[in-house]
């Protein structure tokens, strides 16, 4: 064994992958009294950790064999590598080096079905595997993320002291809990990211309506949002938005946000959320609309060309509309955000039932209250709602939110109407409102849809006046 490995003999925790997030997590773990060893296939990352952060509690090694050998048993190894094939490749490299009972954790944004497959594979070889969702970015990883581990309970028990030590803390407790078996942790992290997509788009739409509708500058918007952030709309993403709006370009002195090209990227978790929702039969129109908004934004050249041919409305806002627009936007933002979270929680609930994960929605709300990107004040009443009624079918009908939505819906409708009137796109505000109106409607027009299906495809239908008849078919041409 090398001198470096000998120095780290008996390390309590290993981090494989020392990029930005991996290095931050390794530092966080070592800060809490655990002896940590790191490894990365890129020697540059190994050198950076040793030169910038080397200490008795933390050392990086260039050899994977020495890295594994330096860990006390059962070994606890956290993988911070790119989701997908890289995780499988790492497991194949680790398998010959591991011993029965060792725990490997994947903390990337992995597809939950891959996690389920990997957990079964590791089990067959005598190892334990956890899929660990981690939210909070570099800052969270370094100082306290929200952590969503899924996998065998005995594996979680072995890593629990470390995860609890590094997790974010709030008045409601540590922002980590055992989510459920196999892919439960990565599924919840995926939905978290889907909610994040929609929440970000809602803030972008709010910014756009107030910027175009009232002509507010970035600084004026930051001032307004700062007031909002002192009330029920408080959230990390709103706080981040304020920070972004206040940032000035060093060269021009202009608000930097005004110089950022309007093309948004994505890494896939939002798309997965929508795909899984379709598979499980759960409507998530707010998340889907936010994904569409990003895709449309990427079509910059087409949009510029279309803007020359497709002219929008010539109407302008009235004096009354201008006077009320900011308040309408505030209420609409909060109400649409509630609807977005409701869709996400319903999706987690459906997956928990499908895969027998037994996920506590109240616990998910609690661990999201700190450290993660979608942390917000509304998570406290959300948690209380699912604590009182764990099988609540939809957050919208909870005692905490139903009266609030009823109170704020008129302003929300005004905002969508005004935006439509002057041609400002508000896809997530609109989709969220349509979800609310659909969910609260005892009657929907799909009686016509089903009749159409039977008329052209003999798909049958049910009669509301004769439910005992079951599915029937009619010759609509006779």
NUTOR-913362 format. One record per residue (C-alpha): chain; x, y, z. Coordinates in Angstrom, 1 decimal. Layout:
N
PT chain      u      v      w
PT     A      X      Y      Z
...
***
This chain:
478
PT chain      u      v      w
PT     A    0.0    0.0    0.0
PT     A    1.3    3.5   -0.9
PT     A    2.2    6.0    1.8
PT     A   -0.8    8.1    0.9
PT     A   -3.1    5.2    1.3
PT     A   -1.5    4.2    4.5
PT     A   -2.0    7.7    5.9
PT     A   -5.7    7.3    5.2
PT     A   -6.0    3.7    6.4
PT     A   -9.3    3.4    8.2
PT     A  -11.0    6.2    6.4
PT     A  -14.7    6.2    7.3
PT     A  -16.1    7.5    4.1
PT     A  -15.0    7.6    0.4
PT     A  -16.1   10.0   -2.3
PT     A  -15.4    8.9   -5.9
PT     A  -15.6   11.8   -8.3
PT     A  -14.1   15.1   -7.1
PT     A  -15.6   17.6   -9.4
PT     A  -17.4   20.6   -8.0
PT     A  -20.1   18.7   -6.2
PT     A  -18.0   15.8   -5.1
PT     A  -15.2   18.0   -3.6
PT     A  -17.8   20.1   -1.8
PT     A  -19.5   17.0   -0.3
PT     A  -16.1   15.6    0.7
PT     A  -15.2   18.8    2.5
PT     A  -18.6   18.9    4.2
PT     A  -18.2   15.4    5.5
PT     A  -14.6   16.0    6.8
PT     A  -15.8   19.2    8.5
PT     A  -18.1   17.0   10.6
PT     A  -15.3   14.8   12.1
PT     A  -15.3   12.0    9.6
PT     A  -12.1   10.8    8.0
PT     A  -12.6   11.0    4.3
PT     A  -10.7    9.7    1.3
PT     A  -11.4   10.9   -2.3
PT     A  -10.6    9.6   -5.7
PT     A  -11.0   10.9   -9.3
PT     A   -9.9    9.5  -12.6
PT     A   -8.7   13.1  -13.4
PT     A   -5.4   13.7  -11.7
PT     A   -6.1   17.4  -11.8
PT     A   -9.1   17.0   -9.4
PT     A   -7.0   14.8   -7.1
PT     A   -4.2   17.4   -7.0
PT     A   -6.7   20.3   -6.4
PT     A   -8.2   18.6   -3.4
PT     A   -4.9   17.8   -1.9
PT     A   -3.3   21.2   -2.5
PT     A   -6.3   23.4   -1.7
PT     A   -8.0   21.3    1.0
PT     A   -5.6   18.6    2.1
PT     A   -5.9   18.0    5.9
PT     A   -5.7   15.0    8.2
PT     A   -9.4   14.3    7.8
PT     A   -9.4   14.5    4.0
PT     A   -7.0   13.2    1.4
PT     A   -7.4   12.4   -2.3
PT     A   -5.8    9.4   -4.0
PT     A   -5.0    8.8   -7.7
PT     A   -5.3    5.0   -7.5
PT     A   -8.8    3.5   -7.3
PT     A   -7.4    0.3   -5.7
PT     A   -5.7    2.4   -2.9
PT     A   -8.8    4.4   -2.5
PT     A  -10.9    1.3   -1.8
PT     A   -8.3   -0.4    0.3
PT     A   -8.0    2.7    2.6
PT     A  -11.6    2.5    3.7
PT     A  -12.7    0.8    6.9
PT     A  -15.3   -2.0    6.5
PT     A  -18.0   -2.1    5.7
PT     A  -16.9    0.4    3.1
PT     A  -19.1    3.4    2.4
PT     A  -18.5    4.9   -1.0
PT     A  -20.3    7.8   -2.5
PT     A  -20.2    8.1   -6.3
PT     A  -20.3   11.6   -7.7
PT     A  -20.0   10.8  -11.4
PT     A  -22.1   11.8  -14.4
PT     A  -25.5   10.0  -14.4
PT     A  -25.9    7.2  -17.0
PT     A  -23.2    4.9  -18.3
PT     A  -20.5    6.3  -16.1
PT     A  -22.3    5.0  -13.0
PT     A  -22.4    1.4  -14.4
PT     A  -18.7    1.7  -15.5
PT     A  -17.8    2.8  -12.0
PT     A  -19.7   -0.1  -10.4
PT     A  -17.9   -2.6  -12.8
PT     A  -14.5   -1.2  -11.7
PT     A  -15.5   -1.3   -8.0
PT     A  -17.0   -4.8   -7.9
PT     A  -13.7   -6.7   -7.9
PT     A  -12.4   -4.4   -5.1
PT     A  -15.4   -4.6   -2.7
PT     A  -16.3   -7.0    0.0
PT     A  -19.7   -8.4    1.0
PT     A  -21.7   -5.8    2.9
PT     A  -20.0   -2.7    1.5
PT     A  -22.3    0.2    0.6
PT     A  -22.1    2.1   -2.7
PT     A  -24.2    5.3   -3.0
PT     A  -25.0    7.0   -6.3
PT     A  -25.5   10.7   -5.6
PT     A  -26.0   11.9   -9.2
PT     A  -29.3   12.7  -10.9
PT     A  -29.8    9.1  -12.1
PT     A  -32.9    7.7  -13.8
PT     A  -34.8    5.9  -11.0
PT     A  -35.3    2.7  -13.0
PT     A  -31.5    2.5  -13.5
PT     A  -31.2    2.8   -9.7
PT     A  -33.6   -0.1   -9.2
PT     A  -31.6   -2.2  -11.6
PT     A  -28.3   -1.3  -10.0
PT     A  -29.7   -2.1   -6.5
PT     A  -30.7   -5.6   -7.7
PT     A  -27.3   -6.1   -9.3
PT     A  -25.4   -5.1   -6.2
PT     A  -27.6   -7.3   -4.0
PT     A  -26.9  -10.3   -6.2
PT     A  -23.2   -9.7   -5.6
PT     A  -23.5   -9.2   -1.9
PT     A  -23.1   -5.4   -1.9
PT     A  -25.6   -2.7   -0.8
PT     A  -26.6    0.1   -3.1
PT     A  -28.3    3.4   -2.4
PT     A  -29.7    6.0   -4.8
PT     A  -29.2    9.3   -3.1
PT     A  -30.9   12.5   -4.4
PT     A  -28.9   15.6   -3.4
PT     A  -30.2   19.1   -3.8
PT     A  -28.7   22.5   -3.1
PT     A  -26.0   22.9   -5.7
PT     A  -22.4   23.6   -4.8
PT     A  -23.3   25.8   -1.8
PT     A  -25.7   23.1   -0.4
PT     A  -23.2   20.3   -0.9
PT     A  -20.6   22.3    0.9
PT     A  -22.6   23.6    3.8
PT     A  -25.8   21.5    4.0
PT     A  -27.9   20.0    1.2
PT     A  -31.3   18.3    1.3
PT     A  -30.7   14.6    0.9
PT     A  -33.1   12.0   -0.4
PT     A  -31.6    8.5    0.0
PT     A  -33.5    5.4   -1.3
PT     A  -32.5    1.7   -0.9
PT     A  -32.2   -1.0    1.7
PT     A  -32.9    0.1    5.2
PT     A  -29.8   -1.7    6.5
PT     A  -27.6    0.2    4.0
PT     A  -29.1    3.5    5.1
PT     A  -28.4    2.6    8.7
PT     A  -24.7    2.3    7.9
PT     A  -24.5    5.8    6.2
PT     A  -27.1    7.6    8.3
PT     A  -24.7    9.2   10.8
PT     A  -22.7   10.8    7.9
PT     A  -25.8   11.9    5.9
PT     A  -27.4   13.4    9.0
PT     A  -24.2   15.2   10.0
PT     A  -23.9   17.0    6.6
PT     A  -27.6   17.7    5.8
PT     A  -29.2   21.1    6.1
PT     A  -31.0   21.9    9.3
PT     A  -34.2   23.8    9.9
PT     A  -36.6   24.2   12.9
PT     A  -38.4   21.2   11.5
PT     A  -35.4   18.9   11.7
PT     A  -32.6   17.5    9.6
PT     A  -33.2   17.7    5.9
PT     A  -32.6   14.0    5.3
PT     A  -34.7   10.9    5.7
PT     A  -34.8    7.4    4.3
PT     A  -37.3    7.9    1.4
PT     A  -38.0    4.3    0.6
PT     A  -36.7    1.1   -1.2
PT     A  -34.6    0.9   -4.4
PT     A  -35.3    3.9   -6.7
PT     A  -37.5    5.9   -4.3
PT     A  -34.8    8.5   -3.5
PT     A  -33.9    9.2   -7.1
PT     A  -37.6    9.4   -8.0
PT     A  -38.3   12.0   -5.4
PT     A  -35.2   14.0   -6.5
PT     A  -36.5   13.8  -10.1
PT     A  -39.9   15.2   -9.1
PT     A  -38.2   17.8   -7.0
PT     A  -36.4   18.9  -10.2
PT     A  -39.6   18.9  -12.2
PT     A  -41.2   21.2   -9.6
PT     A  -38.0   23.4   -9.8
PT     A  -38.5   23.7  -13.6
PT     A  -42.1   25.0  -13.2
PT     A  -41.2   27.3  -10.2
PT     A  -38.4   28.9  -12.2
PT     A  -40.7   29.4  -15.2
PT     A  -43.4   31.0  -13.0
PT     A  -40.8   33.5  -11.8
PT     A  -39.7   34.1  -15.4
PT     A  -43.3   34.7  -16.4
PT     A  -43.8   37.1  -13.5
PT     A  -40.7   39.0  -14.4
PT     A  -41.8   39.2  -18.0
PT     A  -45.3   40.4  -17.3
PT     A  -44.1   43.1  -14.9
PT     A  -41.2   44.1  -17.1
PT     A  -43.3   44.4  -20.3
PT     A  -46.6   45.3  -18.7
PT     A  -45.3   48.0  -16.3
PT     A  -41.9   48.8  -17.8
PT     A  -40.1   47.9  -14.5
PT     A  -36.3   47.8  -14.6
PT     A  -34.3   45.0  -13.1
PT     A  -33.6   47.0  -10.0
PT     A  -37.3   47.9   -9.6
PT     A  -38.3   44.3   -9.9
PT     A  -35.6   43.3   -7.4
PT     A  -37.1   45.8   -4.9
PT     A  -40.6   44.5   -5.5
PT     A  -39.6   40.9   -5.2
PT     A  -37.7   41.7   -2.0
PT     A  -40.9   42.8   -0.4
PT     A  -42.7   39.7   -1.6
PT     A  -39.9   37.5   -0.1
PT     A  -40.7   38.8    3.3
PT     A  -44.2   37.3    3.1
PT     A  -45.9   34.0    2.1
PT     A  -44.1   34.0   -1.3
PT     A  -40.7   33.6    0.4
PT     A  -38.5   31.0   -1.3
PT     A  -34.9   30.2   -2.2
PT     A  -35.7   30.7   -5.9
PT     A  -37.3   34.1   -5.4
PT     A  -34.2   35.1   -3.3
PT     A  -32.0   33.8   -6.1
PT     A  -34.0   35.8   -8.6
PT     A  -33.5   39.0   -6.6
PT     A  -29.8   38.4   -6.6
PT     A  -29.7   37.8  -10.3
PT     A  -31.7   41.0  -11.0
PT     A  -29.4   43.1   -8.9
PT     A  -26.1   41.9  -10.5
PT     A  -24.5   44.5  -12.8
PT     A  -22.2   43.7  -15.8
PT     A  -18.7   44.8  -14.9
PT     A  -18.0   46.1  -18.4
PT     A  -21.2   48.0  -19.2
PT     A  -22.8   48.7  -15.9
PT     A  -26.1   47.3  -17.2
PT     A  -28.1   44.7  -15.3
PT     A  -26.4   41.4  -16.3
PT     A  -29.7   39.6  -16.7
PT     A  -30.5   42.0  -19.6
PT     A  -27.4   40.7  -21.4
PT     A  -28.1   37.0  -21.0
PT     A  -29.3   35.3  -24.1
PT     A  -32.9   34.0  -23.7
PT     A  -32.1   30.3  -24.4
PT     A  -32.5   28.0  -21.4
PT     A  -30.8   24.6  -21.1
PT     A  -31.9   21.4  -19.4
PT     A  -30.3   18.3  -18.1
PT     A  -33.2   15.8  -18.5
PT     A  -34.9   15.4  -15.1
PT     A  -37.7   17.7  -16.1
PT     A  -38.3   15.6  -19.2
PT     A  -38.2   12.4  -17.1
PT     A  -40.8   13.8  -14.7
PT     A  -43.2   14.5  -17.6
PT     A  -42.6   11.1  -19.2
PT     A  -43.1    9.2  -15.9
PT     A  -46.2   11.2  -15.2
PT     A  -47.7   10.1  -18.5
PT     A  -46.8    6.5  -17.7
PT     A  -48.5    6.7  -14.3
PT     A  -51.5    8.6  -15.6
PT     A  -50.9   11.6  -13.4
PT     A  -51.4   15.1  -15.0
PT     A  -48.5   17.5  -14.5
PT     A  -49.3   20.3  -16.9
PT     A  -47.4   23.0  -15.0
PT     A  -44.1   21.0  -15.3
PT     A  -44.9   20.0  -18.9
PT     A  -45.5   23.7  -19.8
PT     A  -42.2   24.7  -18.2
PT     A  -40.4   22.1  -20.2
PT     A  -42.0   23.3  -23.4
PT     A  -41.1   26.9  -22.5
PT     A  -37.4   25.9  -22.4
PT     A  -37.6   24.0  -25.7
PT     A  -39.3   27.0  -27.3
PT     A  -36.6   29.3  -25.9
PT     A  -34.0   27.2  -27.7
PT     A  -35.6   28.1  -31.0
PT     A  -34.1   31.6  -30.9
PT     A  -33.5   32.1  -34.6
PT     A  -37.0   30.9  -35.5
PT     A  -38.6   33.1  -32.9
PT     A  -36.7   36.2  -34.2
PT     A  -37.9   35.4  -37.7
PT     A  -41.4   34.7  -36.6
PT     A  -41.6   38.0  -34.7
PT     A  -41.3   39.8  -38.0
PT     A  -44.2   38.0  -39.6
PT     A  -46.6   37.2  -36.7
PT     A  -47.7   40.5  -35.1
PT     A  -49.1   40.4  -31.6
PT     A  -52.1   42.4  -30.1
PT     A  -52.0   46.1  -30.3
PT     A  -53.9   46.6  -27.1
PT     A  -52.3   48.2  -24.0
PT     A  -53.0   47.9  -20.3
PT     A  -55.5   50.3  -18.8
PT     A  -54.6   52.6  -15.9
PT     A  -56.5   50.3  -13.5
PT     A  -54.8   47.2  -14.8
PT     A  -51.4   48.8  -14.4
PT     A  -52.3   49.8  -10.8
PT     A  -53.3   46.3   -9.9
PT     A  -50.9   44.2  -11.9
PT     A  -48.2   43.8   -9.3
PT     A  -50.7   42.5   -6.7
PT     A  -52.3   40.2   -9.2
PT     A  -48.8   38.9  -10.1
PT     A  -48.0   38.2   -6.4
PT     A  -51.2   36.3   -5.8
PT     A  -51.0   34.4   -9.1
PT     A  -47.4   33.4   -8.3
PT     A  -48.3   31.9   -5.0
PT     A  -51.4   30.2   -6.2
PT     A  -49.7   28.7   -9.3
PT     A  -46.8   27.5   -7.1
PT     A  -49.2   25.7   -4.8
PT     A  -50.8   24.0   -7.9
PT     A  -47.3   23.0   -9.1
PT     A  -46.3   21.5   -5.8
PT     A  -49.7   19.7   -5.7
PT     A  -48.9   18.0   -9.1
PT     A  -45.5   16.9   -7.9
PT     A  -46.7   15.5   -4.6
PT     A  -49.5   13.6   -6.5
PT     A  -46.9   12.1   -8.8
PT     A  -44.8   10.9   -5.9
PT     A  -47.9    9.5   -4.2
PT     A  -48.8    7.6   -7.4
PT     A  -45.3    6.2   -7.8
PT     A  -45.2    5.2   -4.2
PT     A  -48.4    3.2   -4.7
PT     A  -47.2    1.7   -7.9
PT     A  -43.8    0.5   -6.6
PT     A  -44.8    0.0   -3.0
PT     A  -42.3    2.5   -1.6
PT     A  -44.5    3.8    1.2
PT     A  -43.1    7.4    0.9
PT     A  -44.2    9.9    3.4
PT     A  -45.2   13.1    1.6
PT     A  -45.1   15.0    4.9
PT     A  -41.4   13.9    5.3
PT     A  -40.6   15.0    1.8
PT     A  -42.0   18.4    2.5
PT     A  -39.9   18.6    5.7
PT     A  -36.6   17.7    4.1
PT     A  -37.2   20.1    1.3
PT     A  -37.7   23.0    3.8
PT     A  -33.9   23.6    3.9
PT     A  -30.9   23.1    1.7
PT     A  -32.7   22.3   -1.5
PT     A  -33.5   24.5   -4.5
PT     A  -37.3   24.5   -4.1
PT     A  -37.3   25.3   -0.4
PT     A  -40.1   27.7    0.3
PT     A  -42.3   28.9    3.1
PT     A  -45.3   27.1    1.6
PT     A  -43.7   23.8    2.4
PT     A  -44.6   24.2    6.1
PT     A  -48.4   24.2    5.6
PT     A  -47.9   21.6    2.9
PT     A  -46.2   19.3    5.4
PT     A  -48.9   20.0    8.0
PT     A  -51.6   19.0    5.4
PT     A  -50.0   15.6    4.7
PT     A  -49.3   15.1    8.4
PT     A  -53.0   15.5    9.2
PT     A  -54.1   13.4    6.2
PT     A  -51.3   11.2    4.8
PT     A  -53.7    9.9    2.0
PT     A  -54.8   13.3    1.0
PT     A  -55.7   12.9   -2.7
PT     A  -54.6   16.3   -3.8
PT     A  -53.1   19.3   -2.0
PT     A  -55.6   21.6   -3.6
PT     A  -58.5   20.3   -1.4
PT     A  -56.5   20.6    1.9
PT     A  -57.8   22.9    4.6
PT     A  -54.6   24.8    4.4
PT     A  -54.7   25.6    0.7
PT     A  -58.3   25.4   -0.6
PT     A  -59.4   28.7    1.0
PT     A  -56.2   30.4   -0.1
PT     A  -56.6   29.3   -3.8
PT     A  -60.2   30.5   -3.7
PT     A  -59.1   33.9   -2.4
PT     A  -56.2   34.3   -4.9
PT     A  -57.8   32.8   -8.0
PT     A  -59.5   36.1   -9.1
PT     A  -56.2   37.9   -9.2
PT     A  -54.6   34.9  -11.0
PT     A  -57.4   35.0  -13.6
PT     A  -56.8   38.8  -14.1
PT     A  -53.1   38.2  -14.6
PT     A  -53.6   35.5  -17.2
PT     A  -56.3   37.7  -18.9
PT     A  -54.1   40.8  -19.0
PT     A  -51.1   38.8  -20.3
PT     A  -53.2   37.3  -23.1
PT     A  -54.7   40.6  -23.9
PT     A  -51.3   42.2  -24.7
PT     A  -49.6   39.0  -26.0
PT     A  -47.2   38.1  -23.2
PT     A  -46.8   34.3  -23.0
PT     A  -47.6   32.8  -19.6
PT     A  -47.6   29.1  -20.3
PT     A  -47.2   27.8  -16.7
PT     A  -49.6   30.4  -15.2
PT     A  -52.2   29.3  -17.8
PT     A  -51.6   25.6  -17.5
PT     A  -51.7   25.7  -13.7
PT     A  -55.0   27.7  -13.8
PT     A  -56.5   25.2  -16.3
PT     A  -55.4   22.3  -14.0
PT     A  -57.2   24.0  -11.0
PT     A  -60.3   24.6  -13.1
PT     A  -60.3   21.1  -14.4
PT     A  -59.8   19.5  -11.0
PT     A  -62.6   21.6   -9.4
PT     A  -65.0   20.8  -12.2
PT     A  -67.6   18.1  -11.5
PT     A  -68.4   18.0  -15.2
PT     A  -65.8   18.0  -18.0
PT     A  -66.4   17.8  -21.8
PT     A  -64.8   14.4  -22.2
PT     A  -68.2   12.9  -22.6
PT     A  -67.9   14.3  -26.1
PT     A  -64.4   13.0  -26.4
PT     A  -65.5    9.5  -25.4
PT     A  -68.5    9.7  -27.8
PT     A  -66.1   10.7  -30.6
PT     A  -63.8    7.7  -29.8
PT     A  -66.8    5.4  -30.0
PT     A  -68.1    6.9  -33.2
PT     A  -64.8    6.5  -35.2
PT     A  -63.2    3.7  -33.4
PT     A  -65.8    1.7  -31.5
PT     A  -64.0    2.3  -28.3
PT     A  -67.2    2.1  -26.2
PT     A  -68.4    4.4  -23.5
PT     A  -70.3    4.3  -20.2
PT     A  -73.8    5.8  -19.7
PT     A  -74.2    8.1  -16.7
PT     A  -77.9    7.1  -16.4
PT     A  -77.2    3.3  -16.7
PT     A  -73.9    2.6  -14.8
PT     A  -74.9   -1.0  -14.4
PT     A  -74.7   -1.5  -18.1
PT     A  -70.9   -1.2  -18.2
PT     A  -69.2   -0.3  -21.4
PT     A  -71.5   -0.1  -24.5
PT     A  -71.2    0.8  -28.2
PT     A  -73.5    2.8  -30.4
PT     A  -73.8    3.0  -34.2
PT     A  -73.5    6.8  -34.4
PT     A  -74.2    6.7  -38.2
PT     A  -77.6    5.3  -38.0
***
